[in-house]
Amino acid sequence: MKDGLMSGDRWDIPEEWAWSMEVEVRVTDLNYGGHVGNVVFLAYLQEARERFLREHGLAEADVGGGAGLIMTEAHVRYSGEVFLDDRLTVSIAVDHLRRARFDFVYRVSAAGGREVARARTVMAVFDYRARKLRPIPPELRALNTP
């Protein structure tokens, strides 16, 4: 990581990304300002997270060991507007693994690689039946991006 994005104070992004997806901005993604709103950006991040996990045989509801994920923090820093029909690339990496929590780091870029947002979501491994945190299972720990 270069400059760090953690708890809203550091805004680093990795030099290499684990995975990326493309999304085209739809009319339903726009807010009253005529650009993509913050709620939709969070939906893009969730879509990227779920697709990334599925590609590795996991899901937010099942990351191994009988546990799923629960989001404990979300931080987004916007650096540009996004409009109807823009094609975006959402890149994702796994970072800062702890005992039961870890971070997904994101970069959202528009045509030509112009960055429009950086984000970090802090995720916890959560046993929904027992209603408590669980250690990160090996299947998920293996996704850590150096």
C-alpha positions in Angstrom: 0.0 0.0 0.0 1.1 3.5 -0.7 -0.8 6.1 1.4 -3.3 4.0 3.4 -7.1 4.2 3.8 -8.1 3.1 7.2 -10.9 4.3 9.5 -11.3 7.4 7.3 -7.8 8.7 8.0 -5.5 7.0 5.5 -6.5 6.7 1.8 -4.0 4.3 0.3 -4.8 1.9 -2.4 -2.9 -1.2 -3.4 -0.5 -1.1 -6.4 -2.0 -4.4 -7.6 -5.7 -5.4 -7.5 -7.0 -8.9 -6.9 -10.0 -8.5 -9.2 -12.1 -6.0 -11.2 -15.5 -5.7 -12.8 -17.2 -3.3 -15.2 -20.5 -1.6 -14.7 -22.5 0.8 -16.9 -24.3 3.6 -15.2 -28.1 3.3 -15.6 -30.7 6.0 -15.4 -31.9 4.5 -12.1 -28.4 5.1 -10.7 -28.7 8.9 -10.9 -29.7 11.2 -8.1 -31.3 14.7 -8.3 -27.9 16.2 -9.2 -27.9 14.1 -12.4 -24.9 12.0 -11.3 -24.5 8.7 -9.4 -25.3 9.1 -5.7 -23.6 7.7 -2.7 -26.1 4.9 -2.1 -25.5 3.6 -5.6 -21.7 3.7 -5.1 -22.1 1.5 -2.1 -24.2 -0.9 -4.2 -21.4 -1.1 -6.8 -19.0 -2.0 -4.0 -21.3 -4.7 -2.7 -21.7 -6.1 -6.2 -17.9 -6.2 -6.6 -17.5 -7.9 -3.2 -20.0 -10.6 -3.9 -18.8 -11.3 -7.4 -15.2 -11.5 -6.2 -16.1 -13.9 -3.4 -18.2 -16.1 -5.8 -15.2 -16.4 -8.1 -13.3 -17.9 -5.2 -16.1 -20.3 -4.2 -17.3 -18.1 -1.3 -20.2 -15.7 -0.7 -21.0 -13.0 1.8 -23.5 -15.4 3.5 -20.9 -18.2 3.5 -17.2 -17.5 3.8 -16.4 -20.9 5.3 -16.6 -22.3 8.8 -20.3 -21.7 9.0 -20.0 -18.0 9.0 -20.8 -15.0 6.8 -19.7 -11.4 6.6 -21.1 -8.3 8.3 -20.0 -4.8 7.4 -18.8 -2.7 10.4 -17.5 0.4 8.6 -17.7 2.0 5.2 -15.6 4.8 4.0 -15.8 6.4 0.5 -13.8 9.3 -0.9 -15.2 10.7 -4.1 -12.9 12.5 -6.6 -15.2 12.9 -9.6 -18.7 12.8 -10.9 -20.2 9.9 -12.8 -23.0 10.3 -15.3 -25.5 8.2 -17.3 -23.9 5.7 -19.7 -20.4 6.1 -18.1 -18.6 2.7 -18.0 -16.9 2.2 -14.6 -14.3 -0.3 -13.4 -14.6 -1.3 -9.8 -11.3 -2.9 -8.6 -11.1 -4.8 -5.3 -8.4 -6.1 -3.0 -8.3 -7.7 0.5 -6.2 -6.0 3.1 -5.4 -5.6 6.8 -6.5 -9.0 8.0 -6.9 -9.3 11.8 -8.4 -12.1 13.9 -12.1 -11.7 12.9 -12.0 -8.5 10.7 -10.4 -7.5 7.5 -10.8 -4.7 4.9 -12.0 -4.7 1.3 -10.3 -1.9 -0.5 -11.8 -0.5 -3.8 -10.9 1.8 -6.6 -13.7 3.0 -9.0 -12.5 4.5 -12.2 -14.1 5.8 -15.4 -13.0 5.8 -19.0 -9.3 6.3 -19.5 -8.6 5.2 -15.9 -9.8 8.5 -14.3 -10.4 7.7 -10.7 -13.8 8.7 -9.4 -13.7 7.1 -5.9 -11.7 5.2 -3.4 -13.3 3.1 -0.7 -12.7 0.8 2.2 -15.2 -1.5 3.9 -14.3 -3.1 7.2 -15.9 -6.6 7.3 -16.2 -9.0 10.2 -16.7 -12.7 10.0 -20.0 -13.3 11.8 -21.8 -16.4 12.8 -25.4 -15.4 12.3 -26.8 -18.4 14.3 -24.6 -17.8 17.4 -24.8 -14.0 16.8 -21.0 -13.6 17.4 -17.7 -13.0 15.6 -15.6 -15.9 14.4 -12.0 -16.0 13.3 -11.3 -15.5 9.6 -11.5 -18.9 8.0 -8.5 -20.1 5.9 -10.5 -20.0 2.7 -11.0 -16.2 3.2 -7.6 -15.5 4.6 -6.0 -17.0 1.4 -7.5 -14.0 -0.6 -5.3 -11.5 1.2 -3.7 -9.2 -1.4 0.0 -8.5 -0.7 
